[in-house]
Each structure stands twice: as C-alpha cells, then as structure tokens.
Amino acid sequence: MQIEARHVRSEIGRHVFIGAGTHIGYNVKIEDNVVVTAGSVVTNDIPSNSVVRGNPAKVICTLSQFLSIRAAKKHILVILIM
C-alpha cells in the first residue's frame, strides 16, 4: 500500500492581525485586511476586510465598522479624561 503525500497549505494575506493562541486549520485562506481575535479557531476561508472570532471563527463585523467603534471609544475616553 502506497500513501501519497498531498501538500496542504494555508494562505494568509497582507495586513492580517492574528491574536495569540489562534489555531489556523489546513487549506484555509485568510484574505487581506483581516483581524482574527485571540484564541480563535479558523476552519473556513475568511473574506477580506473583516473581523472574526470564536470557535469556529465567524465574521462579527467589517474592518471599517470595527475601526469606527474603536475610534468612538477612544473619543469618549479622551472626553472623560479632560
């Protein structure tokens, strides 16, 4: 019996942030401009410009939504400090 080795490859795009403890499965493609939160388990392809989390990782919002929420929180923090 002969076993044929197949090349199994995951692809990670540009400008991708992968949090600590994240597991990425075989044959998974993570496109450009993606945030993967810590501890996520990526089992399916992730579209570009998205934020994912969970086990299995699911899209929770777009990157632009995430950035606008962060900017609003920083703005509120600056107002509270002043």
N, C-alpha and C positions, 0 to 999 in steps of 0.2 A: 504494500500500500504506500503510495506516494502522496505526501501532503504538499500542496502548492502554497507558497507564501504570497500573500497579497499585500501590497503597500497600502496601509491605511493612514490617511493624512487629514489633519485638521488645518484649516486656513484661518488666519487672523489678519484683519485689515489694518488700515492706518488709523491712528488716533483712537486706539482702543484702551480703556482702563479696565483692568481685571483685578478685582479685590482679592484680599488674602483668603486662602482656603478654598478657592474656587476650583471645581473639577470640570474639565472640558472633555467630553466624550470623543470617540473616534468618528471620523468623517463629518465633522461639524464645521460649518463655515460661519465665522463672525465677520460681518462686513465692516465698513468704515464708520467712524464716529459713534462708537458704542460704549456704554458704561455697564459693566457686569458687577453687581454688588458682591460684597464679601460672603463667602460660604455658599454661593450659588452652584447648582449642578446643571451645566449646559449640555443638553442631549439633542437639541434640534438647531437648525440654522437660525441665526439672529440677523434680522434686516438692519440696514444702515440707519443711522440717526435714531437710535432707540436706547432705552434704559431697561435692563432686565434684572430680575431677582427671583429667588426661590428654588425649590427642588420639586420638580424640574423648573428650570428658569423660564419665566414668562415675561413678555413685554409689559411693563407697568405704565410707561408714558414715552413720549418722544423726547429726544435730547433737548429740543428748544423749550418744551414745557418744563423739563427738569431745571434748565438753566434759569428760566424766568421765576420759578418758585424759589430757587436759591438766592437770586438777586433780591426778591421781595423780602425774604427772611433777613438778609444782610442789611437791607434798608431799615427794617423795623428795629434791628439790633442797634444800629447807629443812632436812631432817634431815641431809643431808651437810654443809651449811654449819655447822650447830650443832655 
